[in-house]
Amino acid sequence: MKNILAIRNDRFGEFLLIIPALKVLKEEYPQVRLSLAVSAQVKELASLIEEVETVFVWDEIKNKLRRQRFDCCVVFNPTKEAHLKIFLAGIPVRVGYNRKWGFLLTHKILDTKYLGNRHEVICNLELVGLITKKKFLSSEITLALTLRLPETEKYDFLKGAIAIHPFTSDLVKQWPKERFIELGRRLVNELGEKVVLVGRSEETFSKVSGFIELINKTTLVELAQVLKQCKLLVSCDSGPVHLAAAVGKPVVALFRNDLMGKTAKRWGPWGKGHIVIEDSSLENITVEEVFQRIKEFVGIA
């Protein structure tokens, strides 16, 4: 194969978790031209993946696939549209999950990700395993999330800060925002830490004295650069958890453990050195518990 397309055109957190699978594809086919089709929001971030030559916006390329002469396409997030478009484009090898018109694929596996019994990274590796023939055990995987960030000194003033991301796209996974603020205040007042609030929200978020506030003020690439300067991110289950992991920063992640397919076992921060605090109700996770775990991490407890 000489020309492979990978499709993952949903949210940026899920997108980042295909990076190890892309690494495997490039290792197996080192001479291949590896391209991505992503959402417009993710395009700039996707361009930072070293193994990728070309990044397309799915909505702009989906009707022009035939002229690109792809030998293979891997669909990481199954949709009827994607399966139909790659079939009509005549791509010879079509890889994906056997759902949403999976009969249009040439290589497919059952989609059991909803069971949540393994990490999303493992699921992505299993999918590319259909054409690489490689098998992976969780304990053996050392493939990391990595991004090639552009050099900048813009956020050097944040060096050593603790980043707090107080949002999530799913309200059932939301730790109360007022607890994030209380936690931040304790980090500032009791530990003397520098705290920066990050993320995007359509809600009105009042400025909080004592914090550096970058909410709605960064692109995804800039957010990656911010997190690179910080020593730690505190967040619920959200895209920035995976972005922090991709720039080599540890995460304190707050998860519910009672929602099949939505627990940290599938969606937790990938790699070593992270802290996951879980409960069947996020209301049961106290500020004190999170504060003490951070103290342990920074070596104060």
C-alpha positions, -999 to 999 in steps of 0.1 A, spaced: 0 0 0 12 35 -8 -17 58 1 -37 54 34 -65 76 47 -76 75 83 -110 91 93 -117 104 127 -140 134 123 -155 138 158 -142 156 189 -106 163 195 -102 142 226 -113 110 208 -92 120 178 -60 122 199 -65 86 209 -58 73 174 -22 85 175 -7 52 186 -27 34 158 -13 59 133 22 51 146 16 14 140 4 20 105 35 41 97 58 15 112 41 -13 92 41 7 59 70 32 63 68 43 26 31 50 28 16 85 24 -6 87 55 -35 112 54 -62 121 79 -98 133 74 -109 152 105 -134 179 116 -125 215 108 -120 221 145 -92 195 147 -73 202 115 -47 225 130 -40 200 158 -39 170 135 -11 187 115 11 183 146 12 145 143 46 135 129 35 104 111 9 123 90 17 139 56 -17 154 47 -47 166 67 -81 170 51 -113 184 65 -138 156 61 -167 178 48 -144 192 22 -129 159 9 -157 134 13 -170 140 -23 -135 141 -38 -121 109 -25 -118 91 -58 -93 115 -72 -69 110 -42 -64 73 -52 -63 59 -17 -53 23 -15 -68 19 20 -91 37 44 -95 31 81 -127 45 96 -122 50 133 -156 65 141 -182 46 121 -209 65 102 -231 54 73 -218 84 53 -182 75 57 -187 39 48 -207 48 18 -183 75 6 -152 53 7 -171 25 -10 -183 48 -38 -148 62 -41 -135 27 -50 -110 25 -22 -99 -12 -24 -92 -18 13 -119 -4 36 -113 -10 74 -138 -3 102 -164 -16 126 -193 -39 115 -221 -14 121 -237 15 103 -235 -2 69 -205 -22 78 -213 -45 49 -196 -19 27 -162 -26 44 -137 -52 33 -121 -56 67 -142 -53 98 -146 -63 135 -174 -61 159 -177 -28 178 -176 -38 215 -162 -5 227 -195 3 245 -186 -24 270 -158 -2 283 -136 -32 292 -104 -18 276 -90 16 267 -100 34 235 -63 33 224 -65 -5 226 -96 -5 205 -80 17 178 -49 -6 177 -72 -36 173 -88 -20 143 -55 -13 125 -45 -48 135 -69 -60 108 -43 -49 82 -10 -49 102 -17 -83 118 -1 -71 150 -17 -80 183 -14 -58 214 -17 -66 251 -24 -36 274 6 -44 295 30 -44 265 19 -12 248 44 17 252 31 37 222 25 73 235 3 101 224 27 126 209 24 160 192 51 181 175 43 215 190 56 247 173 81 266 193 68 296 212 77 317 243 42 331 246 32 310 275 65 308 294 50 328 322 29 297 330 59 275 337 51 253 367 15 263 370 -14 239 377 -41 240 350 -77 235 359 -103 226 332 -137 229 349 -158 218 320 -170 186 302 -192 181 272 -214 157 291 -232 169 322 -234 135 338 -195 136 340 -194 171 355 -178 177 389 -194 208 403 -177 239 390 -178 256 424 -156 228 437 -130 234 410 -130 270 421 -126 261 458 -98 236 448 -80 264 429 -83 288 458 -68 263 482 -40 256 458 -32 293 456 -37 302 492 -24 271 510 3 258 487 12 290 469 6 274 435 0 293 403 -34 283 389 -46 288 353 -82 282 342 -84 267 307 -110 254 282 -139 266 262 -175 273 274 -206 290 262 -216 296 298 -208 329 315 -178 322 337 -171 349 362 -135 359 367 -120 346 399 -94 366 418 -60 350 421 -63 328 390 -49 333 355 -79 330 333 -76 317 297 -111 303 292 -122 309 256 -88 325 249 -68 297 232 -70 276 201 -64 238 205 -28 242 195 -24 271 219 -40 251 247 -15 224 240 13 249 244 -3 262 277 -5 226 291 31 220 281 42 247 304 21 235 333 31 207 357 -3 193 361 -39 194 347 -70 188 369 -101 179 349 -132 158 345 -134 134 316 -128 158 286 -106 164 256 -79 184 275 -72 153 295 -59 136 264 -42 168 251 -22 171 284 -11 134 280 -1 142 244 23 169 255 37 147 283 20 163 313 3 143 341 -34 146 348 -56 144 379 -88 131 362 -122 128 379 -144 100 366 -176 83 373 -172 45 375 -208 35 371 -215 43 334 -207 14 312 -184 26 284 -177 60 300 -153 50 328 -116 57 331 -109 22 319 -119 33 284 -114 70 285 -88 78 312 -56 96 306 -33 74 285 2 66 298 19 65 331 21 91 359 -16 101 359 -40 101 389 -76 89 384 -102 96 412 -134 76 406 -168 73 423 -203 63 412 -213 99 419 -190 128 413 -208 145 441 -190 121 464 -156 133 454 -147 161 478 -124 190 473 -103 178 502 -97 144 485 -85 160 453 -65 186 472 -47 158 491 -39 138 460 -24 169 444 -3 176 475 10 140 473 18 146 436 38 178 442 55 162 472 41 183 500 19 158 518 
